[in-house]
Amino acid sequence: MLEDDISQKLRLLHDVTGLDVVYRGAEGTVVSQVTRLEVPPSLTLGEADWEQMATLLEREVPVSASSSGHLEYVVVPCRGEGAVALGPFRTVPVTTEEVIRLMSQHRLPPVDRLSLSALYESLPLVGSRYASSLGPWVQTLLDSARPLAEMLYFRSAQQKRKPELPSETSMLDQHTIEKRYRVEAAIRRAVETGSHELYDAVMHKDGTVLHIEDRVENNPLRSAKNISFVYNTLLRTAAQRGGLHPVLLHQISARYAVEIEACKTATEVYRLHDTMAQTYLEAVNQNRREGLTPVTRKVVDHIVLHLHEDLSSAHLATRFGMSPSHLANRFRTELKVTFTEFVQARRVDEAAHLLQWSNLSMKEIAAFVGFHDANHFSRKFRQVKGSTPSEFRRSRPEASA
């Protein structure tokens, strides 16, 4: 199959199904793909999965496949020259508990929790017969020798239309444009400094100036999504200037990119704006590193990003080229807490979120955040939060309802 032909057909499949599409040639290498989701390699289809499917495709077409990350795909052969996989999707909903267990199984860091949960929540939820219904249609498209232009004849009418220039009434006046840029600058300052007060004041006074007219003709949902992607970038850039670690920036930004694309209405998209801003503001506040020396900043960032790993003072002191006593002195001097207190507080904060929003067992939560003994976890949780994990869980809203 010609590369240009398959690339065009993959784009069509992506546009029609909304699924990521990957074409692997007979040699097993990726020839072409159209993707929008960022899936950790350990959770998507691996080499062993593809080898198994190659055998199945010899006697069964199409093939329904599931990865080690419980992601489902439809796989269709391509004229004996490899195969095309469409997905991921799910035939049953994914729970928070399942996401956390997958992360533990594949040794993914707790910092990935938000973006990975958003990924699973955004997956299409389809019927059990989806694969058997979609597969034959995909194969027909892939095997067709007809020019793609003939298959897309319905686009010809649109292609003949001449683009219309915006009328004077639809164009923004100079005052509104200048005001919008002032508001955006104020929002950037609020996020950069982690100031909820400044952000609230700006949105209360001039928040509506950010509402932009449709920029994609007759498609307000696409317009809203495009605007929101830009807003996500504005917030991410401001948080970066506020000192947020690049990995944390990526996690938040990727999470909202997925959530924006998953929205079904323009109203739903715009409702995300405040949530996005509040998430960036809170992240900047929690992870500000003002006044820290470069080496201490690196140690702190490592702790935040690797809660599930060995975070003993001896291990990190060796990793960052200092003695354990020197490391301890840096934390007492620069952060006003002991090294152990800082590590435990971060682990307990992550555990508290899971206790509130999941039904994972205490043992599972303890292991996920880096406590390898449930009793030790319970004692340290009580020291930080003033209650045991069980008491904390019972106090959540749904438990008291």
Secondary structure as UniProt FT lines:
FT   HELIX           3..17
FT   STRAND          20..24
FT   TURN            26..27
FT   STRAND          30..34
FT   TURN            41..43
FT   HELIX           47..56
FT   TURN            57..59
FT   STRAND          63..66
FT   TURN            68..69
FT   STRAND          72..77
FT   TURN            79..80
FT   STRAND          83..90
FT   HELIX           96..105
FT   TURN            106..107
FT   HELIX           110..112
FT   HELIX           113..122
FT   TURN            128..129
FT   HELIX           130..143
FT   HELIX           148..151
FT   HELIX           153..155
FT   HELIX           156..160
FT   HELIX           168..170
FT   HELIX           174..193
FT   HELIX           196..206
FT   HELIX           207..210
FT   TURN            217..218
FT   HELIX           220..241
FT   TURN            242..243
FT   HELIX           246..262
FT   HELIX           266..286
FT   TURN            290..291
FT   HELIX           294..305
FT   TURN            307..308
FT   HELIX           313..319
FT   TURN            320..321
FT   HELIX           324..330
FT   HELIX           331..335
FT   HELIX           339..357
FT   HELIX           362..368
FT   TURN            369..370
FT   HELIX           374..385
FT   HELIX           389..394
FT   HELIX           397..400
//
